[in-house]
Amino acid sequence: MYHLISDIIRQSEENECVFWEIVQQADADERGVSKEESFETMRKMYQAMREADEHYDPKVRSASGMAGGAGQLLHEYNETGENICGDFVGKVMEKAIKMGESNACMHRIVAAPTAGSCGVIPAVFLVAEEMLHLSEDQMVEAMYVSAGIGSVIAENASLAGASGGCQAEIGSASAMAAGGLAYLQGGDAGQIADAAAFALKNMLGLACDPVGGLVEVPCIKRNVAGAVNALTSAQLAMAGIKSAIPADEVIDAMRRIGNEMPSNIKETSLGGLATSPTAQKRIV
Amino acid sequence: MNIFDVVGPVMVGPSSSHTAGAVRIGYIARKLLAEQPRKVQINLYGSFLATGEGHGTKKAIVAGLLGMQTDDERIPMAFELAKQQGVDVSFGEANLKDAHPNTAQLILQGISGQTIEVVGQSVGGSRINIASIDGIETNFSGDYPTLVVHNQDGPGYVSAVSTLLTEQGINIAYMQLYRSNRGGDAVMVAECDQEVPQHVMERLKQVDGIGKVTYLGMMGDE
């Protein structure tokens, strides 16, 4: 069992195995299943992410009319070759926004860690699989890395916007994706932890202020920010840069910030963007 | 901590609490009714009432009542499906005091005339709590096989239930007792580690002073 990122790192050193195997073993122990069964359940989660991405419908709009169509616009823009972020990042942006829109439009997604932040991990992972020519098994391993990071955040801070603000949702998703990507690029446990720490540090203090209380504005586009932040954070770690503050302490800081955040900006729609004049006009 | 609550569940959006949790409330209420509903009155409260429209909360509850799970892609079509199946659905505001912000009150009538009133709360993620059955307070998650026994308040009923379960090798994980008033209506909720067979329910129903016995099984749809 592990409670901290540092537990996972220590146990992987002691048992001469890698980060994801510690998470897999703990799941097998906890749920009383074999490691193989656990792996296949995780594979289903990854496959469900891929299906959700493939089933994006460019025509669908949310009930409020605020969400839909942005993924298609970004797709068309990427096709022109004018997106200066390049092919890899352009694709990640596109998949992130598409998944956020699919969620808002009542399509099937994988909450990872939440429905509102469901675009971050699949955007990073599906593009990494394609562009880095990785196997599905490797992607499932990376899912364990993300799950391990997310579990530690859930235990020591929060994954819910209502208790921790958006840092707990998009911030956590970004940290989970960054750690997974570092693993896929050959990073060791320390680099996984640093990637997660960088990603989360960039998201600390983020308010949860959805317009009309809906998982649409600003949630959908924040999936893009979380996914791109995961990419850059993993690259910092892979360059050998160390986080000045260890991942566990960043998570603890996130918890304290979440506690100190006023309730107006914790999913109540009583502050921030939700009370902007345009938001007030839009929601009747 | 189940890692598949962190990476997962697979669900129809947009909100784990207002959509997936709402599906689960409907699904569990239907299981407690133990038959296809014919007439359902859905009363919403708090945030469910205020932001439910944009989150598809109403459709989600109806979908659950029709036996759909949180990942069922037919959830957005729940109203049409209810109509096709001849289920009469109506909505209102729940008149509750100081309830959880995400609360739904479901008043159900089944095809054979069975009735039940369930109050469910969506308490975070897609987790839920069944807060009352037929007006008597309860407190269970629906994560375990759950036996709900309605009896007259008095001695011997707990022992009758526990004896029958023991005979079947069923372990009670959690047990709660509620009553409206001394000697009045009481409800016993037993969350078990194993499934409770149908014949145990039948035997319980024959016990003098036990009225209704409802059961929430974990195996598929009834």
Interface residues (C-beta under 8 A of the other chain):
Chain A: V23 A26 D27 E30 R31 T41 M42 K44 M45 A48 S62 A63 S64 S102 N103 A104 C105 M106 H107 R108 I109 V110 A111 A112 P113 T114 A115 G116 C118 I121 M143 Y144 S146 A147 G148 G150 S151 A154 E155 L159 A160 A162 M176 G212 G213 L214 V215 E216 S269
Chain B: M1 N2 I3 F4 D5 V6 V7 G8 P9 V10 M11 V12 G13 P14 S15 S16 T19 A20 S47 A50 T51 E53 G54 H55 G56 K59 D71 E73 I75 P76 G124 G125 S126
